């Protein structure tokens, strides 16, 4: 028998993807109207928004957790933690009489503490220039004095640990703080000892009033022949109003720079007004001397002025990051430090 050859099957040509029939799922999705797709887009937007909010909350949480150990102040390579700054602020507030006192409620207390900590680091860094140092036994004695006991008191260690617990400050930081206090005292004394025996000085009198208008009125009366001493009885300056406004002899270097320039520019008989934090002074020059002996009670202010000038000079020579500055600091860090210091 003769076999009949089988017919070859024709090869199937694949159907292009764009011509393939839609499946059931595809039909259901692609067959939806515009309202469906709008809802999908809205849902996606909501999901993205929630993710962003969640991320922000997470970041804020992490930041809050890290905040106590973050940097409050840095002087060159020395970093002060925010929780340490807050502990120092709490200590300062206690010295002012507590968080409810008017002095403690002044915004400047934050910058006072920041400036004090910066000054401490400056003196620790540069006191050696004058071969000034604080020995360990001096630090121990200073701590004992702060605690109100003697250095050889048997309860010293116990009382000191109680102070560390109360203040929240760790022992190495506490010792550095006390070391800086000792250095500041020694440097101030050194600058006082270097005060010249005689300097340019001025003898003047003053009347303190509350406003510029009141000062001008007083000045007009004096220039019109009014009695300075009689008018000075109404001065707000209680240290001179019972002396006719007489300040006495003041050496150059005692007054702040702005006041000093205004006062020392006067000739005897000259009048000027000097604005200040307390109000406005009306000043009359009585007499001047180019080289007058420095009174004993003026040597300390002159030494302090020289010390502050030295600190300012050294401060300008280093790199400082102050997050506690009220003008350009980190407001979140400041709020955290203040809340912790005033509520603890």
C-alpha positions in Angstrom: 0.0 0.0 0.0 1.1 3.4 -0.8 1.4 5.8 2.0 -0.1 9.2 1.7 2.3 11.8 3.0 1.0 14.0 5.9 0.4 17.6 5.2 2.7 20.0 6.9 1.2 22.2 9.5 1.6 25.8 8.8 3.7 27.6 11.4 1.7 30.0 13.6 2.7 33.6 13.3 2.7 35.2 16.8 0.1 37.8 17.3 1.7 41.2 18.0 1.2 42.4 21.6 -0.9 45.3 20.5 -3.3 42.9 18.7 -3.6 40.4 21.5 -7.0 40.0 23.1 -7.5 41.5 26.5 -7.8 39.2 29.4 -10.5 39.5 31.9 -8.4 41.5 34.4 -7.1 43.8 31.7 -10.6 44.4 30.5 -11.8 45.3 33.9 -9.0 47.8 34.5 -8.7 49.4 31.1 -12.4 49.5 30.7 -12.9 51.9 33.6 -13.9 55.5 33.2 -12.2 58.7 34.1 -13.8 58.8 37.6 -11.9 55.6 38.5 -8.6 56.9 37.4 -9.2 60.2 39.2 -9.8 58.3 42.4 -6.6 56.3 41.9 -4.6 59.5 41.5 -6.1 61.0 44.6 -5.3 57.9 46.5 -1.7 58.0 45.4 -1.4 61.6 46.3 -2.8 61.0 49.8 -0.4 58.1 50.2 2.5 60.3 49.2 1.4 63.1 51.5 1.1 60.7 54.5 4.5 59.3 53.7 6.0 62.8 53.7 4.2 63.7 57.0 5.4 60.4 58.5 8.9 61.1 57.4 8.8 64.6 58.9 7.4 63.2 62.2 10.1 60.5 62.3 12.8 63.1 61.6 11.5 65.4 64.3 11.4 62.4 66.7 14.9 61.4 65.9 16.1 65.0 66.3 14.5 65.3 69.7 16.1 62.1 70.8 19.5 63.4 69.7 19.0 66.9 70.9 20.5 66.6 74.4 23.8 65.4 73.0 23.9 67.9 70.2 26.3 70.9 70.1 25.3 74.1 72.0 28.6 75.9 71.8 31.9 75.0 70.1 35.2 76.8 70.6 37.7 75.4 68.1 37.7 71.7 68.8 36.1 71.9 72.2 32.4 71.1 72.1 29.8 71.7 74.8 26.7 69.5 74.7 23.2 71.0 74.9 22.3 69.2 78.1 25.5 70.5 79.8 24.5 74.1 78.7 21.0 73.5 80.2 22.6 72.3 83.5 24.8 75.5 83.6 21.7 77.6 82.8 19.8 75.9 85.7 22.8 76.6 88.0 22.8 80.3 87.0 19.1 80.7 87.4 19.4 79.3 91.0 22.1 81.9 91.7 19.7 84.6 90.5 17.1 83.4 93.1 15.2 80.8 91.2 13.2 80.6 87.9 10.4 82.9 89.2 12.5 85.9 89.9 12.5 88.9 87.6 16.3 88.6 87.0 15.9 85.0 85.9 13.1 85.9 83.5 15.3 88.2 81.4 16.1 86.8 77.9 19.7 87.8 78.4 20.3 85.0 81.0 20.8 82.6 78.1 23.5 84.7 76.4 25.0 85.4 79.9 25.6 81.7 80.3 26.8 81.2 76.8 29.3 84.1 77.1 30.5 82.8 80.4 31.2 79.3 79.0 33.0 80.8 76.0 35.1 83.0 78.3 36.0 79.9 80.4 37.3 78.1 77.4 39.3 81.2 76.3 41.0 81.5 79.7 41.7 77.7 79.8 43.3 77.9 76.3 45.4 81.1 76.7 46.1 81.6 80.4 49.4 79.8 79.9 50.6 82.8 77.9 51.1 84.5 81.2 52.2 81.3 83.0 49.0 81.3 84.9 47.5 77.9 85.9 45.3 76.3 88.4 46.8 73.4 90.5 44.7 70.4 91.5 44.8 71.4 95.2 43.6 74.9 94.3 40.7 73.3 92.4 39.9 71.1 95.3 39.9 74.0 97.7 37.7 76.1 95.4 35.2 73.2 95.2 35.1 72.9 99.0 34.4 76.6 99.3 31.5 76.3 96.9 30.2 73.4 99.0 30.5 75.4 102.2 32.9 73.0 103.8 36.7 72.6 104.2 38.8 70.6 101.9 39.8 68.1 104.6 36.2 67.6 105.8 35.5 63.9 106.0 32.2 64.4 104.2 33.8 66.1 101.2 33.3 63.2 98.8 29.7 62.6 99.9 28.8 66.3 99.7 30.5 66.7 96.4 28.7 63.7 94.9 25.4 65.2 96.1 26.3 68.5 94.4 27.0 66.7 91.1 23.7 64.8 91.3 21.8 68.0 92.1 23.4 70.1 89.4 23.4 67.2 86.8 27.0 68.2 85.8 29.6 65.5 85.4 32.7 65.6 87.7 35.2 66.4 84.9 33.1 69.2 83.6 32.5 70.6 87.1 36.3 70.6 87.7 36.9 72.4 84.4 34.3 75.0 85.4 36.0 75.6 88.8 39.4 75.6 87.1 38.2 78.4 84.8 37.0 80.4 87.8 40.4 80.2 89.4 42.1 81.3 86.2 39.8 84.2 85.8 40.5 85.4 89.3 44.3 85.1 88.8 44.2 86.9 85.4 42.1 89.7 86.8 44.5 90.2 89.7 47.5 90.1 87.2 45.9 92.8 85.1 45.1 94.9 88.1 48.7 94.6 89.3 49.8 95.9 85.9 47.7 99.1 86.1 49.9 102.2 85.8 50.4 104.4 88.8 49.0 107.4 87.0 46.8 107.8 83.9 44.7 110.4 82.1 41.7 111.2 84.3 38.6 113.4 84.4 36.6 114.9 87.2 32.9 115.5 86.3 29.4 115.5 87.6 26.2 114.0 86.2 22.4 113.9 86.4 20.5 110.8 85.3 17.0 111.1 83.8 14.8 108.6 82.0 14.4 110.1 78.5 16.4 112.1 75.9 13.7 114.8 76.1 14.1 115.2 79.9 17.9 115.3 79.5 17.7 118.1 76.9 15.4 120.0 79.2 17.9 119.7 82.1 20.7 120.7 79.7 18.8 123.8 78.6 18.2 124.9 82.2 21.9 124.5 83.0 23.0 126.4 79.9 20.5 129.1 80.9 22.1 129.5 84.3 20.4 126.8 86.3 22.2 125.3 89.4 23.6 121.9 88.4 23.9 120.7 92.0 20.3 121.7 92.8 19.0 119.9 89.7 21.1 116.9 90.6 19.0 116.3 93.7 16.3 114.9 91.4 18.7 112.6 89.6 17.8 108.9 89.3 21.5 108.1 90.1 21.3 107.4 93.9 25.0 107.2 94.2 25.6 110.9 93.3 22.3 112.8 93.7 23.1 113.7 97.3 26.5 115.0 96.2 25.4 117.5 93.6 26.0 114.8 91.0 29.7 114.8 91.6 31.3 111.5 90.3 34.8 112.3 91.4 38.0 111.6 89.5 37.6 108.8 86.9 40.7 107.4 85.1 40.5 106.6 81.4 39.7 102.9 81.1 37.0 102.6 83.7 34.0 103.7 81.6 32.6 101.8 78.7 34.1 102.8 75.4 31.2 104.9 74.0 30.7 106.8 77.3 34.4 107.3 77.7 34.8 108.9 74.3 31.9 111.3 75.0 33.0 112.3 78.4 36.8 112.7 77.8 36.1 114.8 74.7 34.7 117.5 77.0 36.7 120.5 78.2 36.1 121.9 81.6 32.7 123.6 81.7 31.5 121.6 78.7 28.1 119.8 78.7 27.0 116.6 76.9 24.3 114.0 77.1 25.2 110.3 77.3 22.6 107.6 76.6 22.8 104.4 78.7 20.9 101.3 79.7 19.7 103.2 82.8 18.5 106.3 80.9 20.3 109.4 79.7 23.0 111.2 81.6 23.6 115.0 81.5 27.4 115.3 82.1 29.4 118.5 83.0 33.2 118.4 82.9 34.8 120.0 86.0 38.5 119.4 85.5 40.9 117.1 83.6 44.4 115.8 84.2 46.7 114.1 81.6 48.6 112.2 84.2 46.9 111.8 87.6 47.6 109.1 90.2 45.1 106.3 90.2 43.0 106.0 93.3 43.2 102.6 95.0 39.5 101.9 94.5 39.9 102.5 90.7 42.6 99.9 90.2 40.2 96.9 90.2 37.9 98.4 87.5 40.9 99.3 85.4 42.3 95.7 85.8 38.9 94.3 84.9 38.7 96.4 81.8 42.1 95.2 80.7 41.1 91.6 81.4 37.9 92.0 79.3 39.8 93.6 76.4 42.3 90.6 76.5 39.4 88.1 76.5 37.7 89.9 73.5 41.0 89.9 71.6 41.5 86.1 72.2 37.8 85.4 71.4 38.2 87.1 68.0 41.2 84.9 67.3 39.4 81.5 67.5 36.5 79.9 65.6 33.3 79.8 67.7 29.9 78.3 66.9 27.3 79.6 69.3 23.9 77.9 68.9 22.7 79.7 72.0 22.9 83.2 70.5 19.5 85.0 70.6 20.2 86.8 67.4 21.3 84.0 65.1 21.3 80.8 67.2 19.1 77.6 67.0 15.7 78.5 68.4 14.7 74.9 69.0 17.9 74.2 71.0 17.4 77.4 73.0 13.8 76.5 73.8 14.8 72.9 74.8 17.6 74.2 77.1 15.4 76.8 78.7 12.4 74.5 79.3 14.7 71.8 80.8 16.5 74.3 83.0 13.4 76.1 84.3 11.2 73.0 84.8 13.7 70.7 86.4 
